[in-house]
C-alpha cells in the first residue's frame, strides 16, 4: 500500500457493487497518488485480463498527465481507463501478457505518477483471469464465381505474357526476313554467268 498523510485507504461496508465489502481510497487537502497493490502468481508469457468496478466522487486531477481512479499493472504502462469527476459503478478493464518471472504486481489506485488527485473512489469485484491470446486478423478470402475466376485467369495471363509474346514475334519476324534475304542472295550468285578466260 502506498499512501500519504492526506489519504485513507479503508475497507467499507457501503457503498458496494457486489458482496459485502469494497475498497475505498480517499484523498483530502493536498493532491496525492495512492495505490493498494497485491503480488499475484501468474504463468510467464500467458495473457491476462484485469477487471473491476469503480465508483468515484469529486475526483479532480492536479497534474498535466493521466490521473483518476484506475486499475493497473505496477511497473508497466498497462492500465484501465481513468475515471474522473463523479461516476456510478463503472466496469473498467485492461489486458496484458505476463513477462518472465511468474509474478505480477497489480493495484487499485487513485491518481497516477506526476498526476496526483483529490477525491474519493471505491473499488469492488476486482478480478484477474487468464485469457486466450489475441487472434490475428487475417485478410478474408474473396470468393469468385467460375465465370469471374475464368475472367481473372484470362486477364492475368494477358497482362503477364503479352510483352514476352510480342518480343518473340519480333524475333521470329526478323529471323524470317533475314532468311529470305540470304536465300535471295544465294540464288542471285548461282544464276550469274561466269566469264571465260582463254589460254594464251
MIZA-693569 format. One line per 5 residues: number of its first residue (from 0); their letters; for each residue x negated, y negated, z negated of N, C-alpha, C, O. Coordinates in Angstrom, 2 decimals, padded with zeros to 5 digits. Each point is the difference from the previous one (the first is absolute). Layout:
<pts>
NUM) a) X Y Z X Y Z X Y Z X Y Z ~ ...
</pts>
This chain:
<pts>
0) xxxxx) -000.85 001.20 000.00 000.85 -001.20 000.00 -000.88 -001.24 000.00 -000.99 -000.07 -000.73 ~ 001.36 -000.90 001.55 -000.72 -001.27 000.07 000.99 -001.12 -000.30 000.96 -000.20 000.75 ~ -001.18 -000.53 -001.83 000.92 -001.06 -000.38 -000.75 -001.09 -000.73 -001.08 000.23 -000.55 ~ 001.67 -001.43 000.53 -000.60 -001.13 -000.68 000.85 -000.44 -001.17 000.99 000.65 -000.33 ~ -001.37 -001.77 -000.30 000.74 -000.46 -001.18 001.42 -000.47 000.30 000.84 -000.07 -000.90
5) xxxxx) -000.57 -000.26 002.18 001.32 -000.49 000.35 000.89 001.08 000.62 001.10 -000.31 000.46 ~ -001.55 001.56 -000.45 000.76 001.07 000.65 000.39 001.07 -001.01 -000.69 000.23 -001.00 ~ 001.84 000.43 001.28 000.49 001.01 -000.91 000.56 001.19 000.79 001.17 -000.01 000.38 ~ -002.00 001.04 -000.11 000.53 001.24 000.59 000.66 000.82 -001.11 -000.63 000.28 -001.02 ~ 001.87 000.10 001.20 000.73 000.79 -001.01 000.92 000.99 000.69 000.31 -000.14 001.18
10) xxxxx) 000.12 001.14 -001.94 001.00 000.96 000.46 001.34 -000.43 -000.61 000.09 -000.20 -001.21 ~ 000.92 000.06 002.04 001.29 -000.54 -000.45 001.13 000.97 000.31 -000.13 000.87 000.87 ~ 001.24 -001.03 -001.59 001.19 000.82 000.24 000.95 -000.65 000.99 000.89 000.66 000.53 ~ -001.08 -001.94 -000.28 000.87 -000.74 000.91 -000.76 -001.23 000.50 -000.70 -000.65 -000.77 ~ 000.86 000.32 002.07 000.79 000.71 001.01 -000.74 001.22 000.53 -001.23 000.05 -000.02
15) xxxxx) 001.97 000.93 000.50 -000.58 001.20 000.57 000.69 000.30 001.32 001.15 -000.36 000.21 ~ -001.89 001.02 000.69 000.59 000.43 001.26 000.51 001.43 -000.11 001.08 000.32 000.48 ~ -001.87 000.54 -001.13 000.36 001.40 -000.13 -000.68 000.54 -001.25 -001.10 -000.43 -000.34 ~ 001.74 001.35 -000.33 -000.60 000.56 -001.20 000.31 -000.83 -001.23 001.07 -000.61 -000.10 ~ -002.01 000.57 -000.84 000.25 -000.67 -001.28 -000.92 -001.19 -000.25 000.32 -000.86 -000.82
20) xxxxx) -001.47 000.80 001.51 -000.95 -001.08 -000.28 -000.62 -000.51 001.30 000.00 000.68 001.02 ~ -000.52 -001.91 -001.10 -000.70 -000.62 001.12 -001.20 -000.75 -000.55 -000.06 -000.31 -001.18 ~ -000.88 000.02 002.04 -001.18 -000.78 -000.36 000.28 -001.46 000.29 000.48 -000.34 001.08 ~ -000.77 -000.53 -002.04 000.18 -001.44 000.17 -001.36 -000.69 -000.14 -000.76 000.28 -000.92 ~ 000.49 -001.20 001.87 -001.20 -000.83 -000.07 000.45 -001.46 000.08 000.70 -000.39 000.94
25) xxxxx) -001.11 -000.39 -001.92 000.40 -001.41 -000.05 -001.22 -000.88 -000.18 -000.88 000.29 -000.82 ~ 000.83 -001.38 001.58 -001.08 -000.98 -000.12 000.64 -001.36 -000.27 000.80 -000.49 000.80 ~ -001.16 -000.10 -001.93 000.53 -001.32 -000.39 -001.15 -000.99 -000.11 -001.13 000.37 -000.31 ~ 001.43 -001.64 000.57 -001.01 -001.04 -000.15 -000.99 000.02 001.15 000.37 -000.23 001.15 ~ -001.62 000.50 -001.46 -001.05 000.00 001.00 000.15 001.19 000.95 000.19 001.12 -000.48
30) xxxxx) -000.25 -001.32 001.80 000.11 001.10 000.96 -001.07 001.06 -000.23 -001.13 -000.32 -000.39 ~ 001.48 001.55 000.62 -000.91 001.11 -000.26 000.27 001.12 001.00 001.00 -000.02 000.72 ~ -001.91 000.99 -000.70 000.16 001.21 000.83 -000.06 001.19 -000.94 -001.01 000.22 -000.68 ~ 002.09 000.56 000.62 000.12 001.09 -000.97 000.32 001.30 000.74 000.77 000.01 000.97 ~ -001.38 001.07 -001.42 000.30 001.29 000.60 -000.04 001.10 -001.05 -000.77 -000.05 -000.95
35) xxxxx) 001.62 001.04 001.15 000.02 001.20 -000.82 -000.35 001.15 000.93 000.78 000.32 000.90 ~ -001.93 000.31 -001.11 -000.54 000.98 000.95 -000.04 001.39 -000.60 000.02 000.19 -001.21 ~ -000.09 000.79 002.11 -000.10 001.40 -000.41 -000.87 000.75 001.00 000.13 -000.18 001.21 ~ -001.02 001.02 -001.74 -000.86 000.84 000.84 000.77 001.28 000.33 000.52 000.67 -000.88 ~ -000.46 -000.34 002.19 000.78 001.14 000.45 -000.89 000.94 000.81 -000.79 -000.45 000.84
40) xxxxx) 000.91 001.74 -001.08 -000.73 001.00 000.77 000.71 000.25 001.32 001.21 000.23 000.03 ~ -001.96 -000.28 001.07 000.55 000.21 001.33 -000.92 000.93 000.79 -001.05 000.41 -000.49 ~ 001.46 -000.08 001.71 -000.79 000.84 000.90 -000.74 -000.91 000.98 000.60 -000.87 000.64 ~ -001.87 001.07 -000.53 -000.81 -000.84 000.89 000.52 000.07 001.44 000.33 001.07 000.50 ~ -000.27 -002.24 000.15 000.40 -000.15 001.40 001.48 000.30 000.26 000.43 -000.02 001.15
45) xxxxx) 000.35 000.28 -002.19 001.43 000.22 000.21 000.73 -001.34 -000.03 -000.52 -001.00 -000.50 ~ 001.73 001.00 001.04 000.78 -001.23 000.11 001.05 -000.06 -001.11 000.60 001.01 -000.37 ~ -000.39 -002.23 -000.14 000.92 -000.18 -001.13 000.86 -001.25 000.22 -000.37 -000.93 000.72 ~ 001.52 000.95 -001.38 000.87 -001.17 -000.02 000.29 -000.36 -001.46 000.43 000.84 -000.78 ~ -000.67 -002.09 000.43 000.35 -000.51 -001.32 001.21 -000.89 000.14 000.03 -000.88 000.86
50) xxxxx) 000.96 001.10 -001.69 001.24 -000.78 000.09 000.54 -000.29 -001.39 -000.40 000.63 -000.98 ~ 001.29 -001.59 000.90 000.63 -000.35 -001.26 000.97 -001.14 000.19 000.09 -000.59 001.08 ~ 000.65 000.29 -002.13 000.96 -001.10 000.02 -000.48 -001.13 -000.91 -000.44 000.23 -001.12 ~ 000.53 -001.44 001.65 -000.47 -001.18 -000.75 001.12 -001.02 -000.06 000.70 -000.25 000.98 ~ -000.54 -000.34 -002.17 000.95 -001.11 -000.22 -000.81 -001.18 -000.51 -000.87 000.18 -000.86
55) xxxxx) 001.12 -001.38 001.37 -000.80 -001.17 -000.39 000.89 -001.14 -000.46 001.18 -000.09 000.32 ~ -001.83 -000.79 -001.10 000.69 -001.21 -000.47 -001.00 -001.15 -000.03 -000.97 000.02 -000.75 ~ 001.24 -001.03 001.57 -000.78 -001.24 000.01 -001.50 000.25 000.20 -000.82 -000.61 -000.68 ~ 000.48 001.49 001.59 -001.42 000.27 000.29 -000.51 -001.07 000.97 000.51 -000.14 001.11 ~ -001.52 -000.61 -001.55 -000.56 -001.08 000.81 -001.51 000.21 000.12 -000.69 000.16 -001.00
60) xxxxx) 000.19 -000.16 002.23 -001.44 000.17 000.23 -000.71 -001.34 -000.12 000.49 -001.02 000.48 ~ -001.64 001.05 -001.14 -000.76 -001.24 -000.21 -001.25 -000.07 000.87 -000.74 -000.98 -000.06 ~ 000.49 002.01 000.85 -001.20 000.02 000.84 000.35 -000.05 001.47 001.17 000.07 000.36 ~ -002.19 -000.20 000.51 000.25 -000.14 001.43 000.27 001.33 000.71 000.55 000.00 001.10 ~ -000.92 001.12 -001.72 000.14 001.29 000.67 001.30 000.70 -000.34 000.97 -000.63 -000.42
65) xxxxx) -000.98 001.96 000.61 001.18 000.79 -000.32 000.15 000.09 -001.50 -000.98 000.07 -000.74 ~ 002.20 -000.05 000.30 000.27 000.12 -001.43 001.45 000.34 -000.22 000.84 -000.25 000.86 ~ -000.54 000.82 -002.01 001.34 000.42 -000.31 -000.03 001.33 -000.71 -001.05 000.41 -000.49 ~ 002.17 000.26 000.42 000.07 001.32 -000.61 -000.17 001.05 001.09 000.59 -000.11 001.08 ~ -001.41 001.13 -001.36 -000.28 001.00 001.03 -000.53 001.28 -000.62 -000.28 000.07 -001.20
70) xxxxx) 000.13 000.95 002.04 -000.70 001.24 -000.32 -001.25 000.03 000.87 000.03 -000.49 001.13 ~ -001.12 001.06 -001.65 -001.23 -000.01 000.79 -000.93 001.13 -000.37 000.14 000.65 -001.04 ~ -001.10 -000.44 001.93 -001.11 000.94 -000.23 -001.20 -000.86 -000.35 -000.53 -000.71 000.86 ~ 000.10 000.77 -002.10 -001.06 -000.89 -000.47 -001.32 000.32 000.71 -000.34 001.15 000.25 ~ -000.37 -002.22 000.06 -001.29 000.16 000.68 000.11 000.06 001.50 -001.01 000.10 000.69
75) xxxxx) 002.22 -000.16 -000.17 000.24 000.05 001.44 001.04 -001.05 000.36 000.64 -000.60 -000.87 ~ -000.47 000.39 002.16 000.95 -001.03 000.46 001.40 000.56 000.20 000.86 -000.70 000.55 ~ -000.62 001.91 -000.97 001.32 000.61 000.18 000.93 -000.44 -001.11 -000.32 000.14 -001.18 ~ 001.49 -000.66 001.56 000.98 -000.43 -001.00 001.37 -000.12 000.65 000.12 000.01 001.23 ~ 000.90 -000.12 -002.04 001.35 -000.19 000.49 000.23 -001.48 000.32 -000.92 -000.81 -000.10
80) xxxxx) 002.13 000.48 000.48 000.34 -001.40 000.19 -000.01 -000.72 -001.34 000.14 000.62 -001.06 ~ -000.30 -001.94 001.10 000.00 -000.81 -001.21 001.39 -000.62 -000.18 000.56 -000.57 000.94 ~ -000.02 000.68 -002.13 001.28 -000.61 -000.30 -000.21 -001.27 -000.82 -000.64 000.03 -001.05 ~ 001.17 -001.14 001.54 -000.09 -001.28 -000.70 001.40 -000.52 -000.29 000.99 000.49 000.54 ~ -000.93 -001.49 -001.41 001.30 -000.56 -000.33 000.80 000.94 -000.87 -000.56 000.69 -000.86
85) xxxxx) 001.87 -000.66 001.07 000.90 000.86 -000.77 000.65 001.00 000.94 000.64 -000.38 000.98 ~ -000.80 001.67 -001.28 000.52 001.07 000.84 000.62 001.08 -000.87 -000.50 000.31 -001.08 ~ 001.59 000.26 001.57 000.56 001.17 -000.65 -000.89 001.21 000.32 -001.00 -000.15 000.71 ~ 001.34 001.31 -001.21 -000.83 001.19 000.22 -000.22 000.22 001.49 000.95 000.12 000.77 ~ -002.21 -000.07 -000.38 -000.40 000.11 001.40 -000.99 001.14 000.18 -000.98 000.10 -000.74
90) xxxxx) 001.23 000.75 001.71 -000.92 001.10 000.29 -001.23 -000.55 000.75 000.13 -000.68 001.01 ~ -001.33 001.00 -001.53 -001.25 -000.35 000.68 -000.83 001.27 000.13 000.13 000.92 -000.80 ~ -000.98 -000.88 001.80 -000.81 001.19 000.19 -001.17 -000.30 000.94 -000.01 -001.01 000.70 ~ -000.98 001.90 -000.72 -001.10 -000.06 000.95 -000.61 001.39 000.11 000.20 000.84 -000.88 ~ -000.92 -000.60 001.95 -000.62 001.30 000.25 -001.51 -000.16 000.12 -000.49 -001.06 000.39
95) xxxxx) -000.22 002.11 -000.72 -001.46 -000.05 000.10 -000.55 001.42 000.13 000.69 000.98 -000.30 ~ -001.94 -000.91 000.73 -000.71 001.27 000.08 -001.08 000.00 -001.07 -000.86 -000.88 -000.02 ~ 000.92 001.86 -000.87 -000.95 000.05 -001.11 -001.41 000.27 000.53 -000.19 000.77 000.94 ~ -000.78 -001.41 -001.56 -001.38 000.22 000.41 -000.59 001.17 -000.79 000.69 000.63 -000.80 ~ -001.97 -000.37 001.02 -000.65 001.09 -000.71 -000.12 -000.34 -001.49 -000.14 -001.16 -000.37
100) xxxxx) 000.20 002.17 -000.44 -000.13 -000.21 -001.44 001.15 000.63 -000.78 -000.16 000.32 -001.18 ~ 001.31 -000.14 001.83 001.10 000.70 -000.64 000.79 -000.80 -001.02 000.74 000.59 -000.78 ~ -000.89 -001.92 000.76 000.78 -000.80 -000.93 000.13 -001.44 000.51 -000.87 -000.52 000.68 ~ 002.00 -000.09 -001.04 000.26 -001.40 000.36 000.57 -000.71 -001.22 000.59 000.64 -000.87 ~ -000.76 -001.94 000.82 000.57 -000.81 -001.07 001.08 -000.87 000.61 -000.29 -000.87 000.82
105) xxxxx) 001.53 001.10 -001.22 001.13 -000.76 000.52 000.55 -000.89 -001.12 -000.21 000.28 -001.18 ~ 000.91 -001.34 001.57 000.42 -000.95 -001.02 001.30 -000.70 000.36 000.33 -000.20 001.17 ~ 000.40 -000.17 -002.21 001.09 -000.97 000.10 -000.60 -001.32 -000.43 -000.64 -000.08 -001.05 ~ 000.85 -000.97 001.85 -000.70 -001.25 -000.31 000.88 -001.21 000.27 000.89 000.01 000.85 ~ -001.20 -001.04 -001.60 000.64 -001.30 000.18 -001.12 -001.00 000.24 -000.82 -000.24 -000.89
110) xxxxx) 000.78 -000.34 002.08 -001.13 -000.82 000.40 -000.98 000.83 000.81 000.17 001.20 000.17 ~ -001.19 -001.88 000.33 -001.01 000.65 000.84 -001.29 -000.77 -000.15 000.03 -001.18 -000.36 ~ -001.19 001.81 000.62 -001.26 -000.73 -000.13 000.02 -001.31 000.78 000.40 -000.03 001.16 ~ -000.83 -001.03 -001.78 -000.05 -001.36 000.55 001.39 -000.59 000.23 000.13 -001.06 000.60 ~ 000.89 001.74 -001.08 001.36 -000.54 000.13 000.80 000.37 -001.25 000.87 000.88 000.06
115) xxxxx) -001.15 -001.52 -001.19 000.76 000.28 -001.22 001.43 -000.53 000.11 000.31 -000.83 000.86 ~ 000.54 001.32 -001.74 001.41 -000.38 000.07 000.54 -000.25 -001.41 -000.65 000.28 -001.01 ~ 001.85 -000.80 000.98 000.80 -000.05 -001.22 001.34 000.64 000.31 000.40 000.10 001.16 ~ 000.30 000.33 -002.20 001.29 000.62 000.19 000.05 001.38 -000.65 -000.85 000.33 -000.82 ~ 001.85 000.46 001.20 000.19 001.31 -000.60 000.43 001.01 001.06 000.74 -000.34 000.92
120) xxxxx) -001.22 001.58 -001.07 000.37 001.07 000.93 000.22 001.29 -000.79 -000.66 000.26 -001.00 ~ 001.62 000.52 001.49 000.27 001.31 -000.58 -000.27 001.06 001.07 000.30 -000.19 001.18 ~ -000.85 001.31 -001.62 -000.38 001.09 000.91 000.67 001.28 -000.48 000.00 000.30 -001.19 ~ 000.56 000.46 002.13 000.69 001.24 -000.38 -000.08 001.01 001.15 -000.17 -000.35 001.16 ~ 000.30 001.63 -001.54 000.04 001.11 000.95 -001.21 -000.03 000.94 000.15 000.13 001.22
125) xxxxx) -001.33 -000.29 -001.77 -001.23 -000.02 000.80 -000.42 001.43 000.32 -000.07 000.85 -000.89 ~ -000.20 -000.59 002.15 -000.34 001.34 000.45 -001.23 -000.03 000.92 -000.22 -000.96 000.73 ~ -000.55 002.05 -000.79 -001.12 000.21 000.92 000.17 001.40 000.56 -000.14 000.98 -000.74 ~ 000.42 -000.85 002.02 000.28 001.30 000.61 -000.90 000.21 001.21 -000.36 -000.94 000.70 ~ 000.00 002.19 -000.46 -000.78 000.34 001.17 000.92 000.09 001.21 001.11 000.51 -000.10
130) xxxxx) -001.57 -001.01 001.23 000.80 -000.02 001.23 -000.81 000.60 001.14 -001.21 000.20 -000.11 ~ 001.90 000.07 001.21 -000.67 000.51 001.19 -000.80 -001.12 000.66 000.38 -001.17 -000.11 ~ -001.47 001.51 000.79 -000.77 -001.04 000.70 000.87 -000.69 001.04 000.92 000.61 000.54 ~ -001.20 -001.89 -000.26 000.76 -000.71 001.03 -000.12 000.69 001.34 -001.07 000.51 000.35 ~ 002.16 -000.48 000.40 000.00 000.63 001.31 -000.52 -000.96 001.05 000.26 -001.20 -000.05
135) xxxxx) -001.00 001.76 001.01 -000.48 -000.80 001.12 001.14 -000.20 000.99 000.70 000.96 000.34 ~ -000.52 -002.18 000.11 001.05 -000.31 000.97 -000.60 000.06 001.40 -000.60 -000.96 000.48 ~ 000.77 002.13 000.18 -000.54 000.18 001.34 001.00 -000.48 001.05 001.21 -000.01 -000.25 ~ -001.70 -000.40 001.42 000.92 -000.45 001.05 000.97 001.12 000.39 -000.39 001.16 000.10 ~ 001.63 -001.51 000.10 001.01 000.98 000.37 -000.12 000.37 001.46 -000.18 -000.87 000.86
140) xxxxx) 000.28 002.17 -000.56 -000.10 000.47 001.38 001.21 -000.49 000.80 001.11 -000.09 -000.53 ~ -001.34 -000.23 001.80 001.06 -000.47 000.89 000.49 001.19 000.82 -000.78 000.65 000.69 ~ 002.05 -000.37 -000.76 000.59 001.10 000.75 000.45 -000.49 001.37 000.73 -000.98 000.11 ~ -001.20 001.68 000.95 000.34 -000.36 001.37 000.88 001.08 000.62 -000.15 001.19 -000.30 ~ 001.06 -001.62 001.14 000.79 000.96 000.77 -000.90 000.60 001.08 -001.05 -000.57 000.31
145) xxxxx) 001.44 001.72 000.26 -000.82 000.58 001.08 -000.26 -000.96 001.15 -001.09 -000.03 000.57 ~ 002.11 -000.78 -000.22 -000.18 -000.97 001.08 -001.02 -001.07 -000.38 -000.85 -000.37 000.81 ~ 000.94 -000.12 -002.05 -000.95 -001.01 -000.46 -001.41 000.56 -000.08 -000.96 -000.69 000.33 ~ 000.84 001.94 -000.76 -001.32 000.63 -000.09 -000.62 000.16 001.38 -001.19 -000.24 000.18 ~ 002.00 000.65 000.80 -000.51 000.15 001.37 -000.45 -001.34 000.57 -001.04 -000.09 000.66
150) xxxxx) 001.83 -000.97 -000.91 -000.35 -001.32 000.48 -001.30 -000.48 -000.64 -000.84 -000.60 000.67 ~ 000.69 000.87 -001.98 -001.23 -000.41 -000.68 -001.21 000.70 000.59 -001.05 -000.61 000.21 ~ 001.19 001.92 000.08 -001.12 000.74 000.57 -000.37 -000.54 001.37 -001.19 -000.15 000.31 ~ 002.20 -000.15 000.52 -000.28 -000.54 001.34 -000.73 -001.33 -000.08 -000.99 -000.22 000.70 ~ 001.48 -000.66 -001.58 -000.64 -001.31 -000.13 -001.39 000.13 -000.59 -000.91 -000.73 000.40
155) xxxxx) 000.75 001.65 -001.34 -001.32 000.19 -000.62 -001.01 000.50 001.02 -001.12 -000.48 000.06 ~ 001.53 001.48 000.75 -000.89 000.54 001.02 -000.34 -001.07 001.03 -001.15 -000.11 000.41 ~ 002.16 -000.68 000.01 -000.23 -001.04 001.00 -000.98 -001.05 -000.51 -000.88 -000.43 000.74 ~ 001.03 000.01 -002.01 -000.87 -001.03 -000.55 -001.43 000.48 -000.16 -000.95 -000.75 000.22 ~ 000.79 002.02 -000.61 -001.33 000.50 -000.32 -000.75 000.53 001.20 -001.23 000.08 -000.03
160) xxxxx) 001.95 000.29 001.12 -000.69 000.63 001.12 000.08 -000.79 001.30 -000.56 000.44 001.01 ~ 001.24 -001.59 -000.99 000.10 -000.79 001.23 -001.37 -000.46 000.47 -000.33 000.15 001.18 ~ -000.46 -000.72 -002.07 -001.30 -000.52 000.41 -000.95 001.09 000.48 -000.60 -000.17 001.06 ~ 000.42 001.31 -001.79 -000.89 001.05 000.53 000.47 000.54 001.35 -000.84 000.29 000.85 ~ 002.16 -000.15 -000.63 000.48 000.51 001.27 -000.32 -000.98 001.12 -000.44 000.41 001.07
165) xxxxx) 000.66 -001.70 -001.30 -000.31 -001.00 001.02 -001.48 000.00 000.32 -000.40 -000.13 001.15 ~ -000.42 000.29 -002.19 -001.45 000.03 000.23 -000.38 001.20 000.84 -000.82 -000.12 000.91 ~ 001.40 001.27 -001.20 -000.29 001.21 000.76 000.46 -000.14 001.45 -000.71 000.43 000.91 ~ 001.87 -001.03 -000.68 000.49 -000.22 001.36 -000.95 -000.88 000.78 -000.28 000.27 001.17 ~ -000.23 -001.33 -001.80 -000.95 -000.90 000.67 -001.27 000.75 000.38 -000.54 -000.20 001.08
170) xxxxx) 000.07 001.06 -001.97 -001.23 000.76 000.28 000.22 000.95 001.17 -000.84 000.10 000.90 ~ 001.97 000.60 -000.91 000.29 000.94 001.09 000.17 -000.74 001.33 -000.47 000.48 001.04 ~ 001.13 -001.64 -001.08 000.18 -000.77 001.23 -001.34 -000.46 000.56 -000.23 000.06 001.21 ~ -000.66 -000.52 -002.09 -001.31 -000.43 000.46 -000.81 001.15 000.57 -000.70 -000.17 001.00 ~ 000.79 001.34 -001.64 -000.73 001.17 000.47 000.53 000.46 001.36 -000.78 000.37 000.87
175) xxxxx) 002.10 -000.41 -000.69 000.60 000.40 001.27 -000.41 -000.96 001.12 -000.28 000.43 001.12 ~ 000.23 -001.73 -001.42 -000.41 -000.98 001.01 -001.45 000.21 000.39 -000.36 -000.11 001.18 ~ -000.48 000.43 -002.17 -001.43 000.21 000.31 -000.17 001.23 000.87 -000.82 000.01 000.92 ~ 001.60 001.05 -001.22 -000.10 001.22 000.79 000.39 -000.24 001.45 -000.62 000.52 000.93 ~ 001.67 -001.33 -000.74 000.43 -000.28 001.37 -001.07 -000.78 000.76 -000.28 000.30 001.16
180) xxxxx) -000.32 -001.30 -001.81 -001.04 -000.78 000.68 -001.22 000.86 000.30 -000.60 -000.12 001.07 ~ 000.25 000.98 -002.01 -001.17 000.86 000.21 000.24 000.98 001.15 -000.89 000.27 000.80 ~ 002.11 000.26 -000.73 000.32 000.94 001.07 -000.01 -000.69 001.36 -000.43 000.58 001.00 ~ 000.90 -001.82 -000.98 000.02 -000.74 001.26 -001.41 -000.27 000.49 -000.27 000.08 001.20 ~ -000.64 -000.39 -002.13 -001.39 -000.26 000.40 -000.65 001.27 000.55 -000.76 -000.07 000.97
185) xxxxx) 001.05 001.21 -001.58 -000.58 001.26 000.49 000.50 000.33 001.39 -000.77 000.44 000.86 ~ 002.07 -000.65 -000.63 000.55 000.29 001.33 -000.60 -000.93 001.06 -000.24 000.41 001.13 ~ 000.01 -001.67 -001.53 -000.57 -000.95 000.96 -001.41 000.41 000.38 -000.39 -000.15 001.16 ~ -000.38 000.64 -002.09 -001.37 000.42 000.30 -000.01 001.22 000.93 -000.85 000.10 000.88 ~ 001.79 000.82 -001.08 000.02 001.22 000.80 000.42 -000.30 001.44 -000.42 000.70 000.92
190) xxxxx) 001.24 -001.72 -000.70 000.50 -000.30 001.34 -000.94 -000.93 000.77 000.20 -000.17 001.21 ~ -001.20 -000.44 -001.82 -000.90 -000.91 000.67 -000.93 000.73 000.94 -000.67 000.93 -000.46 ~ 000.55 -001.30 001.81 -000.89 000.73 000.93 -001.47 -000.22 -000.35 -000.39 -001.06 -000.49 ~ -000.41 002.07 000.76 -001.44 -000.10 -000.30 -000.74 -000.45 001.25 000.43 000.36 001.09 ~ -001.51 -001.13 -001.17 -000.83 -000.47 001.12 -001.00 001.09 000.44 -000.62 000.66 -000.84
195) xxxxx) 000.46 -000.46 002.22 -001.00 000.96 000.51 -001.36 -000.65 000.09 -000.13 -001.13 000.47 ~ -000.83 001.81 -000.90 -001.38 -000.52 000.08 -000.82 000.93 000.90 -000.48 001.03 -000.46 ~ 000.30 -001.40 001.83 -000.74 000.90 000.93 -001.49 000.03 -000.32 -000.58 -000.96 -000.52 ~ 000.00 002.10 000.85 -001.43 000.13 -000.23 -000.78 -000.77 001.08 000.39 -000.03 001.16 ~ -001.41 -000.53 -001.56 -000.80 -000.75 000.97 -000.86 000.95 000.81 -000.75 -000.44 000.87
</pts>
